[in-house]
Amino acid sequence: MDASGLPLLDRRLTDCRACPRLVSWREEVARAKRAAYADWTYWGRPVPGFGPADARLLIVGLAPAAHGGNRTGRMFTGDRSGDVLYEALYDVGLASRPTAEHADDGLELYGVRVTSPVHCAPPANKPTPQERDTCRPWLVQELRLLRPTLRAVVVLGAFGWQAALPAFAEAGWSVPRPRPAFGHGARFHLDGLELFGCFHVSQRNTFTGRLTPAMLRDVLRTAARAAELPTTAD
């Protein structure tokens, strides 16, 4: 495998219908819409990763939002969580603009790719363990394709952490047993890969101050340096 296969993987992923509950939900949301987006044609399909195929840093979330990625067709785009994430990436010099509004807004990521262990929007933002495991092969293939250049990973939240570690193991990295515990600021070394934990950019975390913009920027900047990516000054 090489990075040239990643666009093909992304195209194949968008046709997946493996989880009946998620297929039903994402398509119902796309039909019903939210009043604020009544004039939108929702994406309503699995949302592929976003970013260059030779990324040195990977950010792993949870799943697309019903009226975010499920609407726009791009990871962390069109919702409050994405607003926080992309503004932080812009602040540290890893994105071309601080906002992510739609798939054709011109946003570019520099050496960074964003993905998730579940690629369809789940009801109440809660995929089941079976849905997580059914979707895992997509993340495993993505990791294998990224492996030649990948040097660091930031995992957002405990769910993403629990889903990502088995995927790293299946993709060929040696994951210790017992598996490393999630925590904000946690850092572990996996066969030439630096793994970082970060609280999720959910509204619950950002509105309550559990995750502040400064905390997020600090993790992203540290991970970027581990990946040998240039960043802006602190």
Disulfide bonds with the S-S distance in Angstrom:
none
